[in-house]
């Protein structure tokens, strides 16, 4: 079955890392928020270019928990 929209969601945060989900399935984990966003965006852009479906990258965390260092 083909999805109309594919959502990549980033949640979690330090000290356990940022978890990356595609739909509701975890596909990765990164220590840095920048790496997590980069990974999710890369996959979403790839699927969008291939015309698989509309894609969206969303954060599931308040800005106060994001440590960029």
Z-matrix of the N, CA and C atoms (Angstrom, degrees):
N
C 1 1.438
C 2 1.519 1 109.84
N 3 1.297 2 116.96 1 132.77
C 4 1.450 3 122.42 2 -177.21
C 5 1.531 4 110.69 3 -90.12
N 6 1.338 5 116.23 4 132.17
C 7 1.468 6 120.98 5 179.62
C 8 1.526 7 109.75 6 -84.00
N 9 1.332 8 116.51 7 145.48
C 10 1.460 9 120.79 8 175.62
C 11 1.519 10 111.78 9 -76.98
N 12 1.317 11 115.45 10 -32.97
C 13 1.458 12 121.24 11 -178.80
C 14 1.518 13 108.91 12 -142.83
N 15 1.319 14 115.54 13 134.77
C 16 1.464 15 120.85 14 177.56
C 17 1.514 16 107.47 15 -110.83
N 18 1.321 17 115.82 16 125.70
C 19 1.453 18 120.78 17 -178.47
C 20 1.516 19 110.53 18 -110.72
N 21 1.321 20 114.90 19 128.81
C 22 1.455 21 122.18 20 171.12
C 23 1.516 22 105.77 21 -103.35
N 24 1.320 23 116.45 22 127.19
C 25 1.457 24 121.63 23 -176.31
C 26 1.520 25 109.09 24 -123.58
N 27 1.317 26 115.49 25 136.49
C 28 1.459 27 121.78 26 178.76
C 29 1.518 28 107.32 27 -113.51
N 30 1.326 29 116.15 28 126.58
C 31 1.463 30 120.14 29 179.23
C 32 1.517 31 110.01 30 -144.16
N 33 1.313 32 115.65 31 171.18
C 34 1.453 33 120.55 32 -179.78
C 35 1.501 34 110.88 33 104.85
N 36 1.304 35 115.79 34 -134.79
C 37 1.451 36 121.24 35 -179.98
C 38 1.510 37 111.58 36 136.71
N 39 1.328 38 115.59 37 179.65
C 40 1.449 39 119.92 38 -179.42
C 41 1.522 40 110.97 39 -59.91
N 42 1.283 41 121.69 40 147.23
C 43 1.457 42 127.91 41 3.30
C 44 1.532 43 113.55 42 -92.90
N 45 1.342 44 117.94 43 -2.26
C 46 1.462 45 120.54 44 -174.94
C 47 1.517 46 114.83 45 -88.32
N 48 1.287 47 117.88 46 -3.18
C 49 1.456 48 121.33 47 178.63
C 50 1.520 49 112.91 48 95.16
N 51 1.314 50 115.04 49 168.54
C 52 1.463 51 123.12 50 -179.49
C 53 1.520 52 108.72 51 -97.20
N 54 1.303 53 116.08 52 121.33
C 55 1.465 54 121.63 53 -178.68
C 56 1.520 55 109.09 54 -91.65
N 57 1.331 56 116.39 55 137.08
C 58 1.456 57 122.59 56 179.76
C 59 1.521 58 108.22 57 -111.31
N 60 1.319 59 116.16 58 127.53
C 61 1.456 60 122.60 59 -179.31
C 62 1.522 61 109.67 60 -117.71
N 63 1.320 62 116.74 61 142.30
C 64 1.462 63 123.02 62 168.82
C 65 1.518 64 104.76 63 -112.54
N 66 1.327 65 114.70 64 118.23
C 67 1.455 66 120.77 65 -167.38
C 68 1.527 67 106.47 66 56.95
N 69 1.288 68 121.62 67 -118.73
C 70 1.467 69 121.39 68 179.26
C 71 1.520 70 112.62 69 -113.68
N 72 1.316 71 116.89 70 17.42
C 73 1.463 72 121.60 71 -177.91
C 74 1.533 73 109.86 72 -109.49
N 75 1.337 74 116.46 73 125.84
C 76 1.461 75 119.65 74 179.59
C 77 1.517 76 109.77 75 -70.27
N 78 1.348 77 115.30 76 129.47
C 79 1.467 78 119.91 77 -178.67
C 80 1.518 79 112.82 78 -118.31
N 81 1.331 80 117.70 79 -7.91
C 82 1.450 81 118.67 80 179.70
C 83 1.506 82 112.29 81 -174.63
N 84 1.335 83 114.22 82 172.87
C 85 1.461 84 121.77 83 176.03
C 86 1.523 85 107.59 84 -147.61
N 87 1.316 86 115.79 85 139.75
C 88 1.460 87 121.38 86 179.63
C 89 1.523 88 108.86 87 -134.50
N 90 1.306 89 117.36 88 148.20
C 91 1.470 90 121.91 89 178.63
C 92 1.529 91 111.48 90 -76.50
N 93 1.311 92 117.44 91 -33.87
C 94 1.463 93 122.56 92 -176.04
C 95 1.529 94 110.34 93 -102.25
N 96 1.324 95 116.54 94 138.05
C 97 1.460 96 120.99 95 176.75
C 98 1.530 97 110.30 96 -62.00
N 99 1.317 98 116.20 97 -36.29
C 100 1.468 99 120.27 98 179.90
C 101 1.526 100 110.20 99 -63.66
N 102 1.315 101 117.65 100 -43.12
C 103 1.458 102 121.71 101 177.86
C 104 1.526 103 111.60 102 -65.19
N 105 1.318 104 116.77 103 -38.61
C 106 1.466 105 120.55 104 -179.98
C 107 1.524 106 110.92 105 -65.68
N 108 1.317 107 116.78 106 -45.69
C 109 1.471 108 120.59 107 179.32
C 110 1.527 109 110.28 108 -65.39
N 111 1.319 110 116.55 109 -41.26
C 112 1.459 111 120.90 110 178.98
C 113 1.531 112 111.72 111 -61.10
N 114 1.320 113 116.49 112 -45.01
C 115 1.463 114 121.55 113 -179.63
C 116 1.534 115 110.92 114 -63.48
N 117 1.330 116 116.37 115 -48.98
C 118 1.468 117 120.68 116 -179.40
C 119 1.533 118 111.10 117 -63.30
N 120 1.321 119 116.67 118 -41.72
C 121 1.461 120 120.74 119 -179.92
C 122 1.521 121 111.30 120 -65.30
N 123 1.322 122 116.67 121 -41.29
C 124 1.463 123 120.80 122 178.14
C 125 1.532 124 110.98 123 -58.12
N 126 1.327 125 116.23 124 -48.10
C 127 1.460 126 119.85 125 -179.28
C 128 1.533 127 111.75 126 -66.06
N 129 1.322 128 116.63 127 -40.62
C 130 1.466 129 120.54 128 179.49
C 131 1.527 130 111.09 129 -64.81
N 132 1.331 131 117.42 130 -42.92
C 133 1.466 132 120.90 131 178.65
C 134 1.522 133 110.98 132 -64.09
N 135 1.312 134 116.43 133 -39.86
C 136 1.471 135 120.55 134 179.37
C 137 1.526 136 110.63 135 -60.88
N 138 1.331 137 116.57 136 -46.93
C 139 1.461 138 119.72 137 179.72
C 140 1.526 139 111.62 138 -66.46
N 141 1.321 140 116.73 139 -35.54
C 142 1.462 141 120.20 140 178.74
C 143 1.533 142 111.01 141 -65.92
N 144 1.329 143 116.53 142 -42.19
C 145 1.469 144 120.43 143 179.57
C 146 1.523 145 111.24 144 -66.02
N 147 1.330 146 116.96 145 -38.12
C 148 1.458 147 120.69 146 178.85
C 149 1.525 148 112.23 147 -72.30
N 150 1.321 149 117.19 148 -11.06
C 151 1.453 150 120.99 149 179.24
C 152 1.513 151 113.81 150 75.83
N 153 1.321 152 116.13 151 22.48
C 154 1.460 153 120.44 152 -179.52
C 155 1.526 154 110.07 153 -65.46
N 156 1.323 155 116.56 154 -48.38
C 157 1.469 156 121.86 155 -179.03
C 158 1.519 157 108.49 156 -171.79
N 159 1.313 158 116.33 157 171.06
C 160 1.450 159 120.50 158 170.51
C 161 1.521 160 107.70 159 -68.80
N 162 1.324 161 117.21 160 143.68
C 163 1.454 162 119.64 161 -177.92
C 164 1.521 163 110.85 162 -124.66
N 165 1.322 164 114.82 163 158.15
C 166 1.459 165 121.87 164 -179.12
C 167 1.517 166 108.25 165 -148.71
N 168 1.339 167 116.61 166 137.94
C 169 1.455 168 121.84 167 173.84
C 170 1.525 169 106.81 168 -114.70
N 171 1.331 170 116.13 169 126.12
C 172 1.463 171 121.07 170 -177.14
C 173 1.526 172 110.62 171 -129.71
N 174 1.327 173 115.18 172 149.80
C 175 1.465 174 122.14 173 175.59
C 176 1.514 175 108.63 174 -102.37
N 177 1.304 176 115.55 175 140.03
C 178 1.458 177 122.28 176 -178.79
C 179 1.530 178 109.15 177 -116.11
N 180 1.342 179 116.63 178 41.35
C 181 1.460 180 120.65 179 -176.75
C 182 1.523 181 109.59 180 -150.79
N 183 1.332 182 117.03 181 143.65
C 184 1.462 183 119.87 182 176.17
C 185 1.531 184 110.97 183 -70.15
N 186 1.317 185 116.80 184 152.67
C 187 1.453 186 121.23 185 -178.05
C 188 1.537 187 113.17 186 -59.16
N 189 1.310 188 117.64 187 -29.26
C 190 1.465 189 121.05 188 -178.28
C 191 1.525 190 112.06 189 -63.69
N 192 1.345 191 118.12 190 -26.21
C 193 1.473 192 120.61 191 -179.13
C 194 1.521 193 113.04 192 -86.84
N 195 1.308 194 117.95 193 -7.31
C 196 1.460 195 120.66 194 -177.51
C 197 1.523 196 110.16 195 -83.54
N 198 1.321 197 116.03 196 114.68
C 199 1.455 198 121.85 197 178.60
C 200 1.522 199 107.46 198 -105.81
N 201 1.320 200 116.17 199 112.21
C 202 1.454 201 120.85 200 -175.83
C 203 1.517 202 112.84 201 -86.35
N 204 1.306 203 118.60 202 -8.27
C 205 1.463 204 120.50 203 -177.90
C 206 1.493 205 112.24 204 -76.55
